[in-house]
């Protein structure tokens, strides 16, 4: 039982609602256009969760072996604290890679049933690329997270691929307005990562992890944070205007109220240590946005 709790801790369960937000939004868009398949939805959720856990394990291992976690401010990591050994964590990563690959194949087969081989090949490549991205954020000799590219990958995978890709699994086509909520979810996800990096600026600099926050410095990283969240709101507002059908059709914009409160808190926070609680708030606000979007787009549009 203790070991199970350790693995759940290493999986960072609190990150999972954020990871599935894009799937919920993409699914909502598909349902609004008359397309839904419960099997595809469930497989998409589990595939995304497995990829997130793979990323969390890999991040724990990558930062742990490089010593980056030794001086971090946030919660202790499994390898850093000795809860899991290097070999155990590597085994866990291997298992999750296999699980992610199997789930990806099942999802793709269910969505396309080998009848559209071009789509099958493209999504297989995207699945492999997603696994690679989950591993290479902090693992390996030259992880992209150490070169300030984490924000780009999070935006691409949590936003564009999650929303546009999940909708395409149901509908087999893409419409232009899908990119607006995709941009919003992607930017909010980048905001969560930026908060994490703002909190760990000094530790990351010490170990050669050149995140955007580490390059900018604490105060400029705050400005970057405001821009990210502001653009996220503008993108979702634009979608709301294009698809306006009464106030209730835009009820999901209420999720930006706690995000505004979050911005005010960040503005007043001078000690990076106090940002840790804000990660959960922003992640859950993004999840709330996805849930309200799912409700609004299918009941009020």
CORGICOR-V448314 format. One record per backbone hydrogen bond with DSSP energy under -1.0 kcal/mol. CO is the residue of the C=O (numbers start at 1). NH is the residue of the N-H. E is the energy in kcal/mol with one decimal. If there is no record, write none. Layout:
CO | NH | E
CO | NH | E
//
This chain:
1 | 5 | -2.1
2 | 6 | -1.9
3 | 7 | -2.4
4 | 8 | -2.3
5 | 9 | -2.2
6 | 10 | -2.4
7 | 11 | -1.9
9 | 12 | -1.1
12 | 15 | -2.4
13 | 16 | -1.6
15 | 19 | -1.5
16 | 20 | -1.6
20 | 24 | -2.1
21 | 25 | -2.1
22 | 26 | -2.6
23 | 27 | -2.5
24 | 28 | -2.2
25 | 29 | -2.1
26 | 30 | -1.7
27 | 31 | -2.8
28 | 32 | -2.2
30 | 35 | -2.5
31 | 34 | -2.2
37 | 41 | -2.3
38 | 42 | -2.7
39 | 43 | -2.5
40 | 44 | -2.6
41 | 45 | -2.3
42 | 46 | -2.5
43 | 47 | -2.5
44 | 48 | -2.2
45 | 49 | -2.5
46 | 50 | -2.4
47 | 51 | -2.1
48 | 52 | -2.2
49 | 53 | -2.5
50 | 54 | -2.3
51 | 55 | -2.3
52 | 56 | -2.5
53 | 57 | -2.7
54 | 58 | -2.6
55 | 59 | -2.8
56 | 60 | -2.3
57 | 61 | -2.4
58 | 62 | -3.4
59 | 63 | -2.4
60 | 64 | -1.4
61 | 65 | -2.7
62 | 66 | -1.2
63 | 68 | -1.4
63 | 69 | -1.1
67 | 70 | -1.1
77 | 81 | -2.4
78 | 83 | -1.4
78 | 84 | -1.7
85 | 89 | -2.5
86 | 90 | -2.6
87 | 91 | -2.0
88 | 92 | -2.4
89 | 93 | -2.4
90 | 94 | -2.3
91 | 95 | -2.5
92 | 96 | -2.3
93 | 97 | -2.2
94 | 98 | -1.9
95 | 99 | -2.5
96 | 100 | -2.7
97 | 101 | -2.3
98 | 102 | -2.7
99 | 103 | -2.7
100 | 104 | -2.3
101 | 105 | -2.2
102 | 106 | -2.4
103 | 107 | -2.6
104 | 108 | -2.5
105 | 109 | -2.6
106 | 110 | -2.4
107 | 111 | -2.3
108 | 112 | -2.5
109 | 113 | -2.4
112 | 115 | -2.8
116 | 120 | -2.2
117 | 121 | -2.6
118 | 122 | -2.5
119 | 123 | -2.7
120 | 124 | -2.0
121 | 125 | -2.3
122 | 126 | -2.2
123 | 127 | -2.3
124 | 128 | -2.4
125 | 129 | -2.6
126 | 130 | -2.2
127 | 131 | -1.9
128 | 132 | -2.5
129 | 133 | -2.7
130 | 134 | -2.1
131 | 135 | -1.8
132 | 136 | -2.8
135 | 139 | -1.3
136 | 144 | -1.3
137 | 145 | -1.5
143 | 146 | -1.4
144 | 147 | -1.5
144 | 149 | -1.9
146 | 210 | -1.9
149 | 153 | -2.0
150 | 154 | -2.6
151 | 155 | -2.3
152 | 156 | -2.2
153 | 157 | -2.8
154 | 158 | -2.5
155 | 159 | -1.0
155 | 160 | -1.7
156 | 161 | -3.2
159 | 163 | -2.4
160 | 164 | -1.9
161 | 165 | -1.2
162 | 166 | -1.2
163 | 167 | -2.0
164 | 168 | -2.1
165 | 169 | -1.8
167 | 171 | -2.7
168 | 172 | -2.4
175 | 178 | -1.2
176 | 179 | -1.5
177 | 180 | -1.0
178 | 182 | -1.4
179 | 183 | -2.4
180 | 184 | -1.9
181 | 185 | -2.6
182 | 186 | -2.3
183 | 187 | -2.7
184 | 188 | -2.4
185 | 189 | -2.0
186 | 190 | -2.0
187 | 191 | -2.2
188 | 192 | -1.6
189 | 193 | -2.0
190 | 194 | -2.9
191 | 195 | -2.2
192 | 196 | -2.0
193 | 197 | -2.4
194 | 198 | -2.7
195 | 199 | -2.4
196 | 200 | -1.3
198 | 201 | -1.1
200 | 204 | -3.1
201 | 205 | -2.6
202 | 206 | -2.0
203 | 207 | -1.2
204 | 209 | -3.2
205 | 208 | -1.3
209 | 211 | -1.6
211 | 215 | -2.2
212 | 216 | -2.4
213 | 217 | -2.7
217 | 221 | -2.3
218 | 222 | -1.4
219 | 223 | -1.4
220 | 224 | -2.3
221 | 225 | -2.0
222 | 226 | -2.3
223 | 227 | -2.2
224 | 228 | -2.3
225 | 229 | -2.3
226 | 230 | -2.5
227 | 231 | -2.6
228 | 232 | -1.8
229 | 233 | -1.9
230 | 234 | -2.3
231 | 235 | -2.4
232 | 236 | -1.9
233 | 237 | -2.8
234 | 238 | -2.4
235 | 239 | -1.7
236 | 240 | -2.2
237 | 241 | -2.3
238 | 242 | -2.2
239 | 243 | -2.1
241 | 244 | -1.0
246 | 249 | -1.1
247 | 250 | -1.7
248 | 251 | -1.5
250 | 253 | -2.0
251 | 254 | -2.0
252 | 255 | -1.7
253 | 256 | -1.9
254 | 257 | -1.9
256 | 260 | -2.3
257 | 261 | -2.1
258 | 262 | -2.1
259 | 263 | -2.2
260 | 264 | -2.2
261 | 265 | -2.1
262 | 266 | -2.6
263 | 267 | -2.5
264 | 268 | -1.5
271 | 274 | -2.0
272 | 275 | -1.9
273 | 276 | -1.0
275 | 278 | -1.1
277 | 281 | -1.2
278 | 282 | -2.5
279 | 283 | -2.4
280 | 284 | -2.6
281 | 285 | -2.0
282 | 286 | -1.9
283 | 287 | -1.9
284 | 288 | -2.6
285 | 289 | -2.3
286 | 290 | -2.0
287 | 291 | -2.3
288 | 292 | -2.8
289 | 293 | -2.3
290 | 294 | -2.3
291 | 295 | -2.0
292 | 296 | -3.2
293 | 297 | -2.6
295 | 299 | -1.0
296 | 300 | -2.6
//
